[in-house]
Amino acid sequence: MSKKRQDLINHAERLFYEYGFHSVGLKRVIDEANVALMTMYNHFNSKEELILAALKCREERYFSLLQEVVKQNQDSKTNALSLAEAHVDWIRTHKKGCMFLRAKEEYPSEESDINRYVIAHKKSLIAFLKKVNFNHQEAMRLALLLEGATSLSEVENVEEVSKELLCLVRHLF
């Protein structure tokens, strides 16, 4: 990937996460990425394409973080705790909640590629958990806990949310 494309994605992701998708215009993204408008259009045909690229980049980082802590030989309780701890570390770094759900709120149309991508992302979490040896019910439970922790950390102290998340994981797994 070219440096300019990556700069555009990085700046777009930060700006969209910080200020929202509709409130950030392409001019602000290209100004902060220090690229020309034509450079942006050489890499992306539209703002929506740039949003999708930013979401994909974020998704890759998130799943890489989760993959790092999962050990195939460990029991599901140990893996669930490791995943919950990694998720809380993610929340501590990304304090404004779920960028994907915010994208879905701003692009609610079922025909929207962004909306469809967000739905696929949420399903990918459950698929990832199944791939690392959780059964369907366990994957659903853990996804619910992680999603709930993300949501609650927007309005409650993240350390308290973390403590309760880990308590629930210990109890359920």
DRENPA-3360 file (N, C-alpha, C; in nm, 2 decimals, always signed):
BEGIN
1 = MSKKRQDL = +0.08/-0.12/+0.00/+0.00/+0.00/+0.00/+0.09/+0.12/+0.00 ~ +0.05/+0.22/-0.08/+0.13/+0.34/-0.09/+0.12/+0.42/+0.04 ~ +0.23/+0.50/+0.07/+0.23/+0.58/+0.19/+0.12/+0.68/+0.19 ~ +0.09/+0.74/+0.08/-0.02/+0.84/+0.07/-0.16/+0.78/+0.10 ~ -0.18/+0.66/+0.04/-0.31/+0.59/+0.06/-0.32/+0.56/+0.21 ~ -0.21/+0.51/+0.27/-0.21/+0.48/+0.42/-0.23/+0.60/+0.50 ~ -0.17/+0.71/+0.46/-0.19/+0.84/+0.53/-0.34/+0.88/+0.53 ~ -0.39/+0.87/+0.41/-0.54/+0.91/+0.40/-0.62/+0.82/+0.49;
9 = INHAERLF = -0.60/+0.69/+0.49/-0.68/+0.60/+0.57/-0.66/+0.63/+0.72 ~ -0.54/+0.65/+0.76/-0.51/+0.68/+0.90/-0.57/+0.81/+0.95 ~ -0.56/+0.91/+0.87/-0.62/+1.04/+0.91/-0.77/+1.04/+0.90 ~ -0.82/+0.97/+0.80/-0.97/+0.96/+0.79/-1.03/+0.88/+0.91 ~ -0.96/+0.77/+0.94/-1.01/+0.69/+1.06/-1.01/+0.77/+1.19 ~ -0.90/+0.84/+1.21/-0.90/+0.92/+1.33/-1.01/+1.03/+1.33 ~ -1.02/+1.10/+1.22/-1.12/+1.21/+1.21/-1.26/+1.16/+1.22 ~ -1.29/+1.05/+1.15/-1.42/+0.99/+1.15/-1.46/+0.94/+1.29;
17 = YEYGFHSV = -1.36/+0.88/+1.36/-1.39/+0.83/+1.49/-1.41/+0.95/+1.59 ~ -1.33/+1.05/+1.58/-1.34/+1.16/+1.67/-1.46/+1.25/+1.65 ~ -1.49/+1.27/+1.52/-1.60/+1.37/+1.49/-1.72/+1.32/+1.42 ~ -1.72/+1.20/+1.37/-1.83/+1.14/+1.30/-1.81/+1.14/+1.15 ~ -1.88/+1.07/+1.08/-1.86/+1.05/+0.94/-1.92/+1.16/+0.85 ~ -2.04/+1.20/+0.88/-2.10/+1.31/+0.80/-2.04/+1.45/+0.84 ~ -1.99/+1.47/+0.96/-1.94/+1.60/+0.99/-1.80/+1.62/+0.94 ~ -1.73/+1.52/+0.90/-1.59/+1.54/+0.85/-1.60/+1.53/+0.69;
25 = GLKRVIDE = -1.55/+1.64/+0.63/-1.55/+1.64/+0.49/-1.42/+1.59/+0.43 ~ -1.42/+1.56/+0.30/-1.29/+1.52/+0.24/-1.18/+1.62/+0.24 ~ -1.22/+1.75/+0.24/-1.12/+1.85/+0.24/-1.04/+1.85/+0.37 ~ -1.11/+1.82/+0.48/-1.03/+1.81/+0.61/-0.94/+1.69/+0.61 ~ -0.99/+1.58/+0.55/-0.90/+1.46/+0.55/-0.78/+1.48/+0.47 ~ -0.80/+1.54/+0.35/-0.68/+1.56/+0.26/-0.59/+1.67/+0.32 ~ -0.64/+1.77/+0.38/-0.56/+1.87/+0.45/-0.47/+1.81/+0.55 ~ -0.53/+1.73/+0.64/-0.46/+1.67/+0.75/-0.36/+1.56/+0.70;
33 = ANVALMTM = -0.40/+1.49/+0.59/-0.31/+1.39/+0.54/-0.20/+1.45/+0.45 ~ -0.22/+1.58/+0.42/-0.12/+1.66/+0.34/-0.11/+1.60/+0.20 ~ -0.22/+1.57/+0.14/-0.22/+1.52/+0.00/-0.31/+1.61/-0.08 ~ -0.30/+1.60/-0.21/-0.38/+1.68/-0.30/-0.52/+1.60/-0.32 ~ -0.62/+1.68/-0.36/-0.75/+1.62/-0.38/-0.74/+1.51/-0.49 ~ -0.67/+1.53/-0.59/-0.65/+1.43/-0.70/-0.59/+1.30/-0.65 ~ -0.49/+1.32/-0.56/-0.43/+1.20/-0.50/-0.53/+1.12/-0.42 ~ -0.62/+1.19/-0.35/-0.73/+1.12/-0.28/-0.81/+1.04/-0.38;
41 = YNHFNSKE = -0.85/+1.11/-0.49/-0.94/+1.04/-0.59/-0.86/+0.94/-0.67 ~ -0.73/+0.94/-0.67/-0.65/+0.83/-0.73/-0.66/+0.70/-0.65 ~ -0.69/+0.72/-0.52/-0.69/+0.60/-0.43/-0.84/+0.56/-0.40 ~ -0.93/+0.66/-0.39/-1.07/+0.63/-0.35/-1.16/+0.70/-0.45 ~ -1.26/+0.64/-0.49/-1.36/+0.70/-0.58/-1.46/+0.78/-0.51 ~ -1.47/+0.77/-0.38/-1.57/+0.84/-0.30/-1.54/+0.84/-0.15 ~ -1.61/+0.93/-0.08/-1.59/+0.93/+0.06/-1.63/+0.80/+0.12 ~ -1.74/+0.74/+0.07/-1.78/+0.61/+0.12/-1.67/+0.50/+0.11;
49 = ELILAALK = -1.60/+0.51/+0.00/-1.49/+0.41/-0.02/-1.38/+0.43/+0.08 ~ -1.35/+0.56/+0.11/-1.25/+0.59/+0.21/-1.30/+0.55/+0.35 ~ -1.43/+0.56/+0.38/-1.48/+0.52/+0.51/-1.47/+0.37/+0.52 ~ -1.50/+0.29/+0.41/-1.49/+0.15/+0.41/-1.34/+0.11/+0.43 ~ -1.25/+0.18/+0.37/-1.11/+0.15/+0.39/-1.06/+0.17/+0.53 ~ -1.11/+0.28/+0.59/-1.08/+0.31/+0.73/-1.14/+0.20/+0.82 ~ -1.26/+0.16/+0.80/-1.32/+0.05/+0.88/-1.24/-0.08/+0.86 ~ -1.20/-0.11/+0.74/-1.13/-0.24/+0.72/-1.00/-0.23/+0.79;
57 = CREERYFS = -0.93/-0.12/+0.79/-0.80/-0.10/+0.86/-0.82/-0.12/+1.01 ~ -0.92/-0.06/+1.06/-0.95/-0.07/+1.21/-0.98/-0.22/+1.24 ~ -1.06/-0.28/+1.16/-1.10/-0.42/+1.18/-0.98/-0.51/+1.18 ~ -0.89/-0.49/+1.09/-0.77/-0.57/+1.08/-0.68/-0.56/+1.21 ~ -0.67/-0.44/+1.26/-0.60/-0.41/+1.38/-0.66/-0.48/+1.50 ~ -0.80/-0.47/+1.51/-0.87/-0.53/+1.62/-0.85/-0.68/+1.62 ~ -0.88/-0.74/+1.51/-0.87/-0.89/+1.50/-0.72/-0.94/+1.52 ~ -0.63/-0.86/+1.48/-0.49/-0.89/+1.50/-0.46/-0.89/+1.65;
65 = LLQEVVKQ = -0.51/-0.79/+1.72/-0.50/-0.79/+1.87/-0.56/-0.91/+1.93 ~ -0.68/-0.95/+1.89/-0.74/-1.07/+1.95/-0.66/-1.19/+1.92 ~ -0.62/-1.20/+1.79/-0.55/-1.32/+1.75/-0.42/-1.34/+1.83 ~ -0.35/-1.23/+1.87/-0.23/-1.24/+1.94/-0.24/-1.31/+2.08 ~ -0.36/-1.29/+2.14/-0.38/-1.34/+2.27/-0.44/-1.48/+2.28 ~ -0.48/-1.53/+2.17/-0.55/-1.67/+2.17/-0.44/-1.77/+2.15 ~ -0.45/-1.87/+2.23/-0.36/-1.99/+2.22/-0.45/-2.11/+2.20 ~ -0.42/-2.18/+2.09/-0.50/-2.30/+2.05/-0.51/-2.41/+2.16;
73 = NQDSKTNA = -0.40/-2.42/+2.24/-0.39/-2.53/+2.34/-0.46/-2.49/+2.47 ~ -0.50/-2.37/+2.49/-0.55/-2.33/+2.62/-0.70/-2.36/+2.62 ~ -0.75/-2.37/+2.74/-0.90/-2.40/+2.76/-0.98/-2.27/+2.73 ~ -1.11/-2.29/+2.71/-1.19/-2.17/+2.67/-1.19/-2.06/+2.78 ~ -1.19/-2.10/+2.90/-1.19/-2.00/+3.01/-1.06/-1.91/+3.00 ~ -0.95/-1.97/+2.98/-0.82/-1.89/+2.97/-0.83/-1.80/+2.85 ~ -0.87/-1.86/+2.73/-0.88/-1.78/+2.61/-0.99/-1.67/+2.62 ~ -1.10/-1.70/+2.69/-1.20/-1.60/+2.71/-1.15/-1.48/+2.79;
81 = LSLAEAHV = -1.08/-1.51/+2.90/-1.02/-1.41/+2.98/-0.91/-1.33/+2.90 ~ -0.83/-1.40/+2.83/-0.73/-1.33/+2.75/-0.80/-1.23/+2.64 ~ -0.90/-1.28/+2.58/-0.97/-1.20/+2.48/-1.04/-1.08/+2.55 ~ -1.10/-1.10/+2.67/-1.17/-0.99/+2.74/-1.06/-0.89/+2.78 ~ -0.95/-0.93/+2.83/-0.84/-0.84/+2.87/-0.79/-0.76/+2.75 ~ -0.77/-0.82/+2.64/-0.73/-0.76/+2.51/-0.84/-0.66/+2.47 ~ -0.96/-0.69/+2.48/-1.07/-0.61/+2.44/-1.07/-0.48/+2.53 ~ -1.05/-0.50/+2.65/-1.05/-0.38/+2.74/-0.93/-0.29/+2.71;
89 = DWIRTHKK = -0.82/-0.35/+2.68/-0.70/-0.27/+2.64/-0.74/-0.19/+2.51 ~ -0.82/-0.25/+2.42/-0.86/-0.18/+2.30/-0.95/-0.06/+2.34 ~ -1.05/-0.09/+2.44/-1.14/+0.02/+2.48/-1.06/+0.13/+2.55 ~ -0.96/+0.10/+2.62/-0.88/+0.20/+2.69/-0.82/+0.30/+2.59 ~ -0.78/+0.24/+2.47/-0.72/+0.32/+2.37/-0.82/+0.39/+2.28 ~ -0.94/+0.33/+2.27/-1.04/+0.39/+2.18/-1.16/+0.42/+2.27 ~ -1.16/+0.53/+2.33/-1.26/+0.57/+2.43/-1.39/+0.62/+2.38 ~ -1.42/+0.63/+2.26/-1.54/+0.68/+2.21/-1.64/+0.58/+2.16;
97 = GCMFLRAK = -1.62/+0.46/+2.20/-1.72/+0.35/+2.17/-1.68/+0.28/+2.04 ~ -1.78/+0.22/+1.98/-1.77/+0.14/+1.86/-1.78/+0.22/+1.73 ~ -1.67/+0.23/+1.66/-1.67/+0.31/+1.54/-1.77/+0.25/+1.43 ~ -1.78/+0.11/+1.44/-1.86/+0.04/+1.34/-2.01/+0.07/+1.37 ~ -2.05/+0.07/+1.49/-2.19/+0.10/+1.52/-2.22/+0.25/+1.49 ~ -2.12/+0.34/+1.51/-2.15/+0.48/+1.48/-2.16/+0.49/+1.32 ~ -2.08/+0.41/+1.25/-2.10/+0.42/+1.10/-2.23/+0.37/+1.06 ~ -2.28/+0.26/+1.12/-2.41/+0.21/+1.09/-2.52/+0.31/+1.12;
105 = EEYPSEES = -2.51/+0.39/+1.23/-2.60/+0.49/+1.27/-2.61/+0.60/+1.16 ~ -2.49/+0.64/+1.11/-2.49/+0.74/+1.01/-2.52/+0.70/+0.87 ~ -2.51/+0.57/+0.84/-2.54/+0.51/+0.71/-2.64/+0.39/+0.73 ~ -2.76/+0.43/+0.77/-2.86/+0.32/+0.82/-2.93/+0.25/+0.70 ~ -2.92/+0.29/+0.58/-2.98/+0.23/+0.47/-2.93/+0.08/+0.45 ~ -3.02/-0.01/+0.44/-2.98/-0.15/+0.41/-2.90/-0.17/+0.28 ~ -2.92/-0.07/+0.19/-2.85/-0.08/+0.06/-2.71/-0.02/+0.07 ~ -2.68/+0.04/+0.18/-2.55/+0.11/+0.20/-2.44/+0.00/+0.22;
113 = DINRYVIA = -2.33/+0.02/+0.14/-2.21/-0.07/+0.16/-2.16/-0.06/+0.30 ~ -2.16/+0.06/+0.35/-2.11/+0.08/+0.49/-2.19/+0.00/+0.59 ~ -2.32/+0.01/+0.58/-2.41/-0.06/+0.67/-2.39/-0.21/+0.66 ~ -2.38/-0.26/+0.54/-2.35/-0.41/+0.52/-2.22/-0.45/+0.57 ~ -2.12/-0.36/+0.56/-1.99/-0.40/+0.61/-1.99/-0.40/+0.76 ~ -2.06/-0.31/+0.83/-2.07/-0.31/+0.97/-2.14/-0.44/+1.02 ~ -2.24/-0.48/+0.95/-2.31/-0.61/+0.99/-2.22/-0.73/+0.97 ~ -2.14/-0.73/+0.86/-2.05/-0.84/+0.84/-1.94/-0.84/+0.95;
121 = HKKSLIAF = -1.89/-0.72/+0.99/-1.79/-0.71/+1.09/-1.84/-0.77/+1.22 ~ -1.96/-0.74/+1.26/-2.02/-0.79/+1.39/-2.03/-0.94/+1.38 ~ -2.07/-0.99/+1.26/-2.08/-1.14/+1.24/-1.94/-1.20/+1.24 ~ -1.84/-1.12/+1.20/-1.70/-1.17/+1.19/-1.65/-1.20/+1.33 ~ -1.69/-1.12/+1.43/-1.65/-1.14/+1.57/-1.69/-1.28/+1.61 ~ -1.82/-1.31/+1.59/-1.87/-1.44/+1.63/-1.80/-1.55/+1.55 ~ -1.78/-1.53/+1.42/-1.70/-1.63/+1.34/-1.56/-1.65/+1.39 ~ -1.50/-1.54/+1.43/-1.36/-1.55/+1.49/-1.36/-1.63/+1.61;
129 = LKKVNFNH = -1.45/-1.60/+1.70/-1.46/-1.68/+1.83/-1.49/-1.83/+1.81 ~ -1.57/-1.86/+1.71/-1.59/-2.00/+1.68/-1.46/-2.06/+1.62 ~ -1.39/-1.99/+1.54/-1.27/-2.04/+1.48/-1.16/-2.07/+1.58 ~ -1.17/-2.00/+1.70/-1.07/-2.02/+1.80/-1.13/-2.11/+1.91 ~ -1.22/-2.20/+1.87/-1.27/-2.31/+1.94/-1.38/-2.28/+2.05 ~ -1.45/-2.18/+2.03/-1.57/-2.16/+2.12/-1.69/-2.21/+2.04 ~ -1.78/-2.28/+2.11/-1.90/-2.32/+2.04/-1.99/-2.20/+2.01 ~ -2.10/-2.22/+1.94/-2.18/-2.11/+1.90/-2.24/-2.03/+2.02;
137 = QEAMRLAL = -2.29/-2.10/+2.12/-2.34/-2.04/+2.24/-2.23/-1.96/+2.31 ~ -2.11/-2.02/+2.33/-2.00/-1.95/+2.39/-1.96/-1.82/+2.32 ~ -1.95/-1.84/+2.18/-1.92/-1.73/+2.10/-2.02/-1.61/+2.11 ~ -2.15/-1.65/+2.11/-2.25/-1.54/+2.13/-2.24/-1.48/+2.27 ~ -2.22/-1.55/+2.37/-2.20/-1.50/+2.51/-2.08/-1.40/+2.52 ~ -1.97/-1.45/+2.46/-1.85/-1.37/+2.47/-1.87/-1.24/+2.39 ~ -1.92/-1.25/+2.27/-1.95/-1.13/+2.19/-2.04/-1.03/+2.26 ~ -2.14/-1.08/+2.32/-2.23/-1.00/+2.39/-2.16/-0.92/+2.51;
145 = LLEGATSL = -2.08/-0.99/+2.58/-2.00/-0.93/+2.68/-1.91/-0.83/+2.63 ~ -1.84/-0.86/+2.52/-1.74/-0.76/+2.47/-1.81/-0.64/+2.41 ~ -1.92/-0.66/+2.34/-2.00/-0.55/+2.29/-2.06/-0.46/+2.40 ~ -2.11/-0.53/+2.50/-2.17/-0.46/+2.61/-2.06/-0.38/+2.69 ~ -1.94/-0.43/+2.70/-1.84/-0.36/+2.77/-1.80/-0.23/+2.69 ~ -1.79/-0.25/+2.56/-1.76/-0.13/+2.47/-1.87/-0.02/+2.49 ~ -1.99/-0.06/+2.49/-2.10/+0.03/+2.50/-2.10/+0.10/+2.64 ~ -2.09/+0.02/+2.74/-2.10/+0.07/+2.88/-1.98/+0.16/+2.91;
153 = SEVENVEE = -1.87/+0.13/+2.85/-1.75/+0.21/+2.88/-1.76/+0.36/+2.83 ~ -1.86/+0.38/+2.75/-1.88/+0.52/+2.70/-1.94/+0.61/+2.81 ~ -2.01/+0.54/+2.91/-2.07/+0.62/+3.01/-2.03/+0.59/+3.15 ~ -1.95/+0.48/+3.17/-1.90/+0.44/+3.30/-1.75/+0.43/+3.30 ~ -1.69/+0.43/+3.41/-1.55/+0.42/+3.43/-1.50/+0.29/+3.37 ~ -1.40/+0.30/+3.28/-1.35/+0.18/+3.20/-1.29/+0.08/+3.30 ~ -1.23/+0.12/+3.41/-1.17/+0.02/+3.50/-1.28/-0.06/+3.57 ~ -1.39/+0.01/+3.60/-1.50/-0.07/+3.67/-1.57/-0.16/+3.57;
161 = VSKELLCL = -1.58/-0.12/+3.44/-1.64/-0.20/+3.34/-1.55/-0.32/+3.32 ~ -1.42/-0.30/+3.31/-1.32/-0.41/+3.30/-1.33/-0.51/+3.41 ~ -1.34/-0.46/+3.53/-1.35/-0.55/+3.65/-1.47/-0.64/+3.63 ~ -1.58/-0.58/+3.60/-1.71/-0.66/+3.59/-1.71/-0.75/+3.47 ~ -1.65/-0.71/+3.36/-1.64/-0.79/+3.24/-1.56/-0.92/+3.28 ~ -1.45/-0.90/+3.34/-1.36/-1.02/+3.37/-1.43/-1.11/+3.47 ~ -1.51/-1.05/+3.57/-1.58/-1.13/+3.66/-1.69/-1.21/+3.59 ~ -1.76/-1.15/+3.50/-1.86/-1.23/+3.42/-1.80/-1.34/+3.34;
169 = VRHLF = -1.68/-1.31/+3.27/-1.61/-1.41/+3.19/-1.57/-1.53/+3.28 ~ -1.52/-1.50/+3.40/-1.48/-1.61/+3.49/-1.60/-1.69/+3.52 ~ -1.71/-1.63/+3.55/-1.83/-1.70/+3.59/-1.89/-1.78/+3.48 ~ -1.89/-1.73/+3.36/-1.96/-1.80/+3.24/-1.87/-1.90/+3.17 ~ -1.74/-1.89/+3.19/-1.65/-1.98/+3.11/-1.57/-2.06/+3.21;
% end
